[in-house]
Amino acid sequence: MSELATMQDLTIGRLARAAGVGVETIRYYQQRGLLPVPESRGAFRHYPPQVVQRIGFIKRAQELGFSLGEIAELLRLEDGSERGSIRRVAADRLAQIETKLADLRRMQRALRHLVDACEHTGLEQPCPIIATLAR
């Protein structure tokens, strides 16, 4: 079979290999409405090669922390005509990241303080880390 024929005729296994994901991931994305479920031809479903790029989009969006619901919204808007809606989804995600970063910085300061206190507390006193977590 030629490579062109293979790229035009992807079974779910070939699609999974081409996209670098498992078959169960493809089925899960289909259940979530992120990927189409093509009609069966014989014993197999055949996927167009563009689905590989769609899976790549989903994986890159997940790496940026988008939820599958947010990804579904971005895919719905993929023609780019509703830039305001696209910006809103991305801006909401950015705000979530900034909140998480602020929380992480707060946790970092608290742990840094506790580690420093533990290092400088005499052995006759309880470890400040354990004491703080036990409260």
N, C-alpha and C positions, 0 to 999 in steps of 0.2 A: 504494500500500500504506500502511495507517495505521501510525503510530508504535507503537501497541500490538501490531499484528501483527508489525512488525519486531522488537520486543523479545522476542516470544515465539518467533521463528523466526530465530535467528542462525546464519548460515553461518560458516565459519571466518574468512572475510575480514571480515565484519561484527563478529564477536566480537573479532578483533584490533584493529579500529579503535575499538570501544567501550572496550576495555581499555587502549588506548594501547601495544600491543606488536605485534611482527611475527608473521606466520603461523608462521614457523619456531620462534618462542618457544613458541607454543601446542603445536606438534608435539613440541618438546623436553620441555615439561612433561608431555605425555601419555606420552612414552617413559619418563619418570622416575616415572610413577604419581601425579603431582600433580594432573592433570586427567583427567576421564573422557573416554573415546572413545565418543561416541554412535553408535548404529546409523545406517547410511546410509538416507536416504529418497530414492529416485531417485538422482541423480548427486551429491548433497551430503549431508553430515552436518549435523544441526541441533542447536544447543546451547541449553540453557535460559539465560535471562538471569542466573541466579544464578552462572554461571561467570565473569561479569565481576567480581563481588565476590570470588570465589575467586582470580582472577588478581591483583586489588588486594591481597589478603591476602599472596600470595606475594611481590609486589614490595615491599610495606612491610617484610615480614620480611627480605628480602634487604638492604634499606637499613639494617636494624639489624645486619647482618652474619651472620644465620643462614645456614648452608649449606642446600643443597637437601635433604639428608638430615634435618637438623633441622626444616626446614619440613614435610617429609613426616610427621614424628613429631607436630608441632603440629597438622597437618591431621587426623591420625588421632585426636587428642585434642580436636578442635574443639567437641565438645558440652559441654566444660567440666566434665565429671563427675569427671575424674581430675586434680584441681588439683595434687596432689603431683607427678605426672609432668610437668605443664606447668611448674610452678615449677622442677623439676630441669633441664629443657631450657633454660629462660631463665637459671637460675643458672649453668649450665655455660657458656653463651654470655657471660654477664657476667664470669665468671672469665677467659675467654679474652681479653676486651676489656681487663680490668685488667692482665693479663700483657703484652699488646701495648702498653698505655700505659706501663707501667714500662720496657719495652724502648725505646720511643720517647723517654722522658725520659732514659734512659741515653745513647742515641745523640745526643740534643740536647746534653747536657752535654759529651760527647766532642768533637762538632763545634764547639761554642762555644769550647772550650778550644783546639782546633786553629786556628780562625779568629783568635782572639786571639793565639796564639803566632805565627802567620804575619804578623800585622800588626806585631808587636813584634820580629821577628827581622831582623837586619841582612841586607843583600843579599849579603854574603860567605858566608852560610850557606844551606844548601838549605831550601826551603820545608818547614816541618814537616808540612803536609798531605800533600804528595807523599812525603816521607820515611816518614811513618807508614803510608800505604797501600802503600808498596813493601815494607815488612817482611813 
